[in-house]
Amino acid sequence: MTVADELEPATPENEATEAEEPIKQRKNGLYPGVSDELAENMKSGWADTELHDLRPIAQAAETAARRAALSARFPGDRLVIPSGNLKTRSNDTEYPFRASVEYAYLTGNQTEDGVLVLEPKGEGHEATLYLLPRSDRENGEFWLSGQGELWVGRRHSLTESEKLYGIPVSDVRELADSLREATGPVRVVRGHDAGIEAALTDKVTAERDEELRVFLSEARLVKDEFEIGELQKAVDSTVRGFEDVVRVLDKAEATSERYIEGTFFLRARVEGNDVGYGSICAAGPHATTLHWVRNDGPVRSGDLLLLDAGVEIHTYYTADVTRTLPVNGRFSEIQRKIYDAVYDAQEAGIAAVQPGGKYRDFHDAAQRVLTERLVEWGLVEGPVERVLELGLQRRWTLHGTGHMLGMDVHDCAAARVETYVDGTLEPGMVLTVEPGLYFQADDLTVPEEYRGIGVRIEDDILVTENGNRNLSAALPRRSDEVELWMASVKGAGQS
């Protein structure tokens, strides 16, 4: 990479004062400073690049409706929702920035240091989006700051941002002082911007802030049509990513699980923003580790590959899909036996996803099928009801059978228990159904042939008015169909 070795990296602390203070030079920079002549030269001779024909972002109507619902819930309160700041990876390099979900959900904006503020006005609120303006050319920030335009790229002007997001926009560098002087009740989404929280430290309470966070989490339980469309795009890209992996399994055998990880990541970056979470590329006994993301193990013919991965598209909506695939394209007898049990459990779970049904129904249905098989195979002593009551099946099923899905892979996580796991399914909810069986390599309570086999099958399910729709149905699930699909994908790759 090109290193800005003449510059002191900009931080949230020094960004706000760069207009008044000279930009610091890096300790070991090759240039000792900037001459007056060069500084003056860099101020002029630049074309006007203001964008005048911008149209609102695709979800502008949806974000406006979400802000209106938020306003109605907290009348009279000032509401502060930060985007977040860059986080240092090491020394002077940062992690790729991802805006807070609450902020992106309400604005559609994804830039660092942004803050949405809803000021009480009349019967509702007046929304203002506070953003960094384009980097300053008068003080040299645009070419001297580590976060200047010539180093990291052009920011939208405040006027451009107003057109894109449909919200009045102001300079965020003035916000902290304004908030310090604010009166009346205030709520802030915590954990994203320490500077904004510090400005509000004597005006907010943990209890009131948690109520705001919970509301914004529960607001995402039911997806609007825009969100459903975005989730389908994410799933469709994920399906193509799984096909990519099947085509290169021979290369993965020659290298490691990392080849699988890299292959899927390429699809995610070409068609989306990123992967929605660390891809689980677990071959052989690694498939029994639920969140195996080291992905540094061998890929062997005759073993199973558990691939749990999802593309996150540019609007942050992510898929979450798992398939367990025979590396050589054919299940062995014991692999098929275990796989088919998980498939049957998933079928029961998906069938239980119905509007008006309890959220827990799909989990209970899948766990019952798996427990019946474990009892039938003699791995645990029945009857089935006893095993379920005591949770004895969990030695091999381990995890819950699914979760809400959206802008977070485990979406709506701050929602109240009574509205989430103890709640009722409604049309527009999107959740995963992902039962699994995992027989650890050192589990002496099962026959040796079971040991080291892990199987999970996961799909993304939309609750509809009349039942459900499997958004990831394009990826085969039944064992014989998986084998046929793998053969056809490999064959197409060789033609």
Secondary structure in CASP SS format (residue, H / E / C, confidence):
PFRMAT SS
TARGET T0000
AUTHOR 0000-0000-0000
METHOD secondary structure of the structure
MODEL  1
M C 1.00
T C 1.00
V C 1.00
A C 1.00
D C 1.00
E C 1.00
L E 1.00
E C 1.00
P C 1.00
A C 1.00
T C 1.00
P H 1.00
E H 1.00
N H 1.00
E H 1.00
A C 1.00
T C 1.00
E C 1.00
A C 1.00
E C 1.00
E C 1.00
P C 1.00
I C 1.00
K C 1.00
Q E 1.00
R C 1.00
K C 1.00
N C 1.00
G C 1.00
L C 1.00
Y C 1.00
P C 1.00
G C 1.00
V C 1.00
S C 1.00
D H 1.00
E H 1.00
L H 1.00
A H 1.00
E H 1.00
N H 1.00
M C 1.00
K C 1.00
S C 1.00
G C 1.00
W C 1.00
A C 1.00
D C 1.00
T C 1.00
E C 1.00
L C 1.00
H C 1.00
D C 1.00
L C 1.00
R C 1.00
P C 1.00
I C 1.00
A C 1.00
Q C 1.00
A H 1.00
A H 1.00
E H 1.00
T H 1.00
A H 1.00
A H 1.00
R H 1.00
R H 1.00
A H 1.00
A H 1.00
L H 1.00
S H 1.00
A H 1.00
R H 1.00
F C 1.00
P C 1.00
G C 1.00
D C 1.00
R E 1.00
L E 1.00
V E 1.00
I E 1.00
P E 1.00
S C 1.00
G C 1.00
N C 1.00
L C 1.00
K C 1.00
T E 1.00
R E 1.00
S E 1.00
N C 1.00
D C 1.00
T E 1.00
E E 1.00
Y C 1.00
P C 1.00
F C 1.00
R C 1.00
A C 1.00
S C 1.00
V H 1.00
E H 1.00
Y H 1.00
A H 1.00
Y H 1.00
L H 1.00
T H 1.00
G C 1.00
N C 1.00
Q C 1.00
T C 1.00
E C 1.00
D C 1.00
G C 1.00
V E 1.00
L E 1.00
V E 1.00
L E 1.00
E E 1.00
P E 1.00
K E 1.00
G C 1.00
E C 1.00
G E 1.00
H E 1.00
E E 1.00
A E 1.00
T E 1.00
L E 1.00
Y E 1.00
L E 1.00
L C 1.00
P C 1.00
R C 1.00
S C 1.00
D C 1.00
R C 1.00
E C 1.00
N C 1.00
G C 1.00
E H 1.00
F H 1.00
W H 1.00
L H 1.00
S C 1.00
G C 1.00
Q C 1.00
G C 1.00
E H 1.00
L H 1.00
W H 1.00
V H 1.00
G C 1.00
R C 1.00
R C 1.00
H C 1.00
S C 1.00
L H 1.00
T H 1.00
E H 1.00
S H 1.00
E H 1.00
K H 1.00
L H 1.00
Y H 1.00
G C 1.00
I C 1.00
P C 1.00
V E 1.00
S E 1.00
D E 1.00
V H 1.00
R H 1.00
E H 1.00
L H 1.00
A H 1.00
D H 1.00
S H 1.00
L H 1.00
R H 1.00
E C 1.00
A C 1.00
T C 1.00
G C 1.00
P C 1.00
V E 1.00
R E 1.00
V E 1.00
V C 1.00
R C 1.00
G C 1.00
H C 1.00
D C 1.00
A H 1.00
G H 1.00
I H 1.00
E H 1.00
A H 1.00
A H 1.00
L C 1.00
T C 1.00
D C 1.00
K C 1.00
V C 1.00
T C 1.00
A H 1.00
E H 1.00
R H 1.00
D H 1.00
E H 1.00
E H 1.00
L H 1.00
R H 1.00
V H 1.00
F H 1.00
L H 1.00
S H 1.00
E H 1.00
A C 1.00
R C 1.00
L C 1.00
V C 1.00
K C 1.00
D C 1.00
E H 1.00
F H 1.00
E H 1.00
I H 1.00
G H 1.00
E H 1.00
L H 1.00
Q H 1.00
K H 1.00
A H 1.00
V H 1.00
D H 1.00
S H 1.00
T H 1.00
V H 1.00
R H 1.00
G H 1.00
F H 1.00
E H 1.00
D H 1.00
V H 1.00
V H 1.00
R H 1.00
V C 1.00
L H 1.00
D H 1.00
K H 1.00
A H 1.00
E H 1.00
A H 1.00
T C 1.00
S C 1.00
E H 1.00
R H 1.00
Y H 1.00
I H 1.00
E H 1.00
G H 1.00
T H 1.00
F H 1.00
F H 1.00
L H 1.00
R H 1.00
A H 1.00
R H 1.00
V H 1.00
E H 1.00
G C 1.00
N C 1.00
D E 1.00
V E 1.00
G C 1.00
Y C 1.00
G C 1.00
S C 1.00
I E 1.00
C E 1.00
A E 1.00
A E 1.00
G H 1.00
P H 1.00
H H 1.00
A H 1.00
T H 1.00
T C 1.00
L C 1.00
H C 1.00
W C 1.00
V C 1.00
R C 1.00
N C 1.00
D C 1.00
G C 1.00
P C 1.00
V C 1.00
R C 1.00
S C 1.00
G C 1.00
D C 1.00
L E 1.00
L E 1.00
L E 1.00
L E 1.00
D E 1.00
A E 1.00
G C 1.00
V E 1.00
E E 1.00
I C 1.00
H C 1.00
T C 1.00
Y C 1.00
Y C 1.00
T E 1.00
A C 1.00
D C 1.00
V E 1.00
T E 1.00
R E 1.00
T E 1.00
L E 1.00
P E 1.00
V C 1.00
N C 1.00
G C 1.00
R C 1.00
F C 1.00
S C 1.00
E H 1.00
I H 1.00
Q H 1.00
R H 1.00
K H 1.00
I H 1.00
Y H 1.00
D H 1.00
A H 1.00
V H 1.00
Y H 1.00
D H 1.00
A H 1.00
Q H 1.00
E H 1.00
A H 1.00
G H 1.00
I H 1.00
A H 1.00
A C 1.00
V C 1.00
Q C 1.00
P C 1.00
G C 1.00
G C 1.00
K E 1.00
Y C 1.00
R C 1.00
D H 1.00
F H 1.00
H H 1.00
D H 1.00
A H 1.00
A H 1.00
Q H 1.00
R H 1.00
V H 1.00
L H 1.00
T H 1.00
E H 1.00
R H 1.00
L H 1.00
V H 1.00
E H 1.00
W C 1.00
G C 1.00
L C 1.00
V C 1.00
E C 1.00
G C 1.00
P C 1.00
V H 1.00
E H 1.00
R H 1.00
V H 1.00
L H 1.00
E H 1.00
L H 1.00
G C 1.00
L C 1.00
Q C 1.00
R H 1.00
R H 1.00
W H 1.00
T H 1.00
L C 1.00
H C 1.00
G C 1.00
T C 1.00
G C 1.00
H C 1.00
M E 1.00
L C 1.00
G C 1.00
M C 1.00
D C 1.00
V C 1.00
H C 1.00
D C 1.00
C C 1.00
A C 1.00
A C 1.00
A C 1.00
R C 1.00
V C 1.00
E C 1.00
T C 1.00
Y C 1.00
V C 1.00
D C 1.00
G C 1.00
T E 1.00
L C 1.00
E C 1.00
P C 1.00
G C 1.00
M C 1.00
V E 1.00
L E 1.00
T E 1.00
V E 1.00
E C 1.00
P C 1.00
G E 1.00
L E 1.00
Y E 1.00
F E 1.00
Q C 1.00
A C 1.00
D C 1.00
D C 1.00
L C 1.00
T C 1.00
V C 1.00
P C 1.00
E H 1.00
E H 1.00
Y H 1.00
R C 1.00
G C 1.00
I E 1.00
G E 1.00
V E 1.00
R E 1.00
I C 1.00
E E 1.00
D E 1.00
D E 1.00
I E 1.00
L E 1.00
V E 1.00
T C 1.00
E C 1.00
N C 1.00
G C 1.00
N E 1.00
R E 1.00
N E 1.00
L C 1.00
S C 1.00
A C 1.00
A C 1.00
L C 1.00
P C 1.00
R C 1.00
R C 1.00
S H 1.00
D H 1.00
E H 1.00
V H 1.00
E H 1.00
L H 1.00
W H 1.00
M H 1.00
A H 1.00
S H 1.00
V H 1.00
K H 1.00
G H 1.00
A H 1.00
G H 1.00
Q H 1.00
S C 1.00
END
